[in-house]
């Protein structure tokens, strides 16, 4: 598998796809999940705290809609103000992109403020400076359970190898076996089922 930025890691093959593809079936953690709850969620999938932090960094080549972080800039934890751990620079950036009242529906902002098109460890360096867009991003840099891990990754010259290892472990979660799922002809959609003409009673 090639990462944005030209690095590679090997992936395990032989995976089957589900035979139902609905957004409502996706169980992703909320952007406001606590660090301890996030650790429990990842542990339930046999993933460690290190895996969790690396994989949370995996969303760095992407953007978030204002609706996911607007509370962090206008009403953090129902305080009526911004997240006090957010840097003044990022706060100004996000307020400019996501005004409290906007005629434009749900703008977006990069999750990695420094190198948004690359998979690298700059995301971890930035959240240490208070430049985490999502609440969970900022909290993993501050929480006693994960801040040392963030420090390690921010200074790790072997980031790509370890990120790849975490992605491989993620690929082992809830693998479909035997007759479960299907091998899709197009990864974007489930296979068409053959039409069977039924008789009338």
Phi, psi and omega in degrees: 000135179262132175270154172298120186120354171094359179274158183233154165214150181280140177244151177279138184257184178087015180278141175258155177263157174292155179265008172229136181228094182230134178300329181293343179272353181280127183247080179260146179294146178291154179297340182259010179299144178284160179298316182296320178291325178294319177299316179297319180297314179292323179297327179294344177255016180063036178244138184277175176297321177298315178303314182302312183294317176300315184288327174298327175289347181288347178272011187292332175270079183180181181229161175239143176284149181307324183299338180279339183229007183298323177299327181293339180253344181236336185206057183297122180050038178061032180269347183082006180221184182279167172299117184294344180273351181283139181294147178303325180297311182292322178302315179296319178301312184289324177295324177293319182282329185231074178299155183304318176239122185224142175276344178268129185282117167050071173300172178235161179214141181298142179281337173249111188284345184258308181230072188294345181255007182238145169270107179206183184266013178295331176305316182290325176295322182286321181292336174293336180269003182089017183255045175265123184287312179272153182301317181295326177301312183292322185290326180294338177279346185248330186290139180301334182286338188226348188295327178291327176294316177300317178301315180299314183291322181299333182252013187268113178289346181257030183307315187297319180297313184287327175296317178300319179296321178293323178294322177296318178297322177298324179292348178266359182281126174050049179292134178281134183231170177053238184269008181285143174067204185203164171263110187283145174284327173229126185295343185276340184220154176289155179295147175289135178278142179295141180279125178246118182281119181268153180276169178258144177278000000 
